[in-house]
C-alpha cells in the first residue's frame, strides 16, 4: 500500500555501468536494446536508442579515452524511460552550442555526433567542463511522451564500488500533498559497507520510504529506522521541500552530505551522529531557504564533500540527471559505493 498523502515520483533502480573499452559500443547496444524492449519501446525507437549509444561509445573511445556509459530504466509518475548517460573525465567540449549546431566541437573532437544524439532523444542534456570532463544524457520515453515537469525537478544516480554489481547507496523522491503542505520528500541512504548486504539495506530503505505515511523529515527518518531494524544499518537523510514556503527541511543521521546551492553560495544542512536501523538519537531537523534557481544536493561519502557550486557553472540549469551525473563524475572517490540525489527549483 502506498502513502496516503503523496505518490512516488522516482527512485533509484538498477544501473548498468559499462567502462570504456573496444567492445563498449557493441556491449552498450545489446544492453540498451534489451532494456528498451523491456519497457516496450517500439522497434523503430529501439533502433534510435542503439544509434544513440553507438555515438556515445564512439565519442568516449575516440576522444575521452576513459569514461563510462550508465544505462538504466527510469520511472516517473507511472511512465518509464530508457536513460543513457555518458560520463568522462576527458578534455571537455569548448563550445557546446556549436557542437550541437554543426556536429563538431570548436576543437574538432568530442562534440562530433552530439547534435545527432540530441535529435534522436526525447530529452537531451549535456554539461561540459573544459579539461575536466563531460556528461551527456539522452532519455527515451516508452510512449515518446515527455511527462510535464513540476516546479521542482529531482533525479539521482548511484554507482557501486568497482568489482560489485549492486549498490548500497540509494535514493527516492515522493510528493507530499496534504491540506497543510505541498512539496517533495527526498531520501538519500548509504547502506553500511558494500555488496549484496548493503544493497539489501538500500532495498529496505526505499520500501520504508515508499510506505511511510509521514511527511515531516524527522518522522520519515524514524520510519526508516524501524524499517532498517535487523539490517547492518545506514547513514540516511530525509529532506522536505516546501513549495509555498520555499524552504527545505532536512533530518539526517550519519555521514550524508546535504547542501543547498544558490548561485555561488552553499548552505550545509547538518546530520546528527547515528546509524539508522541500529542506533538513532532523537532526530532533529535543520532548515534553509530554497528560492527559485536553488539546488538541493544530497550525497553519500562515496563523493568528496569538497566540491563547490562555483566550480560547476551552469550545472543547476540542467536536467537533474545531468547535474547528478556530473557531480558524481567529478567528485566520486571510487573506493566506495557512490550515490547522489539532486532537486532543482526551476525559475518561475
Ligand atoms: Mn559509503
Boltz pocket constraint, residues with backbone or C-beta under 6 A from the ligand:
constraints:
  - pocket:
      binder: B
      contacts: [[A, 190], [A, 191], [A, 193], [A, 300], [A, 301], [A, 302], [A, 336], [A, 337]]
      max_distance: 6.0
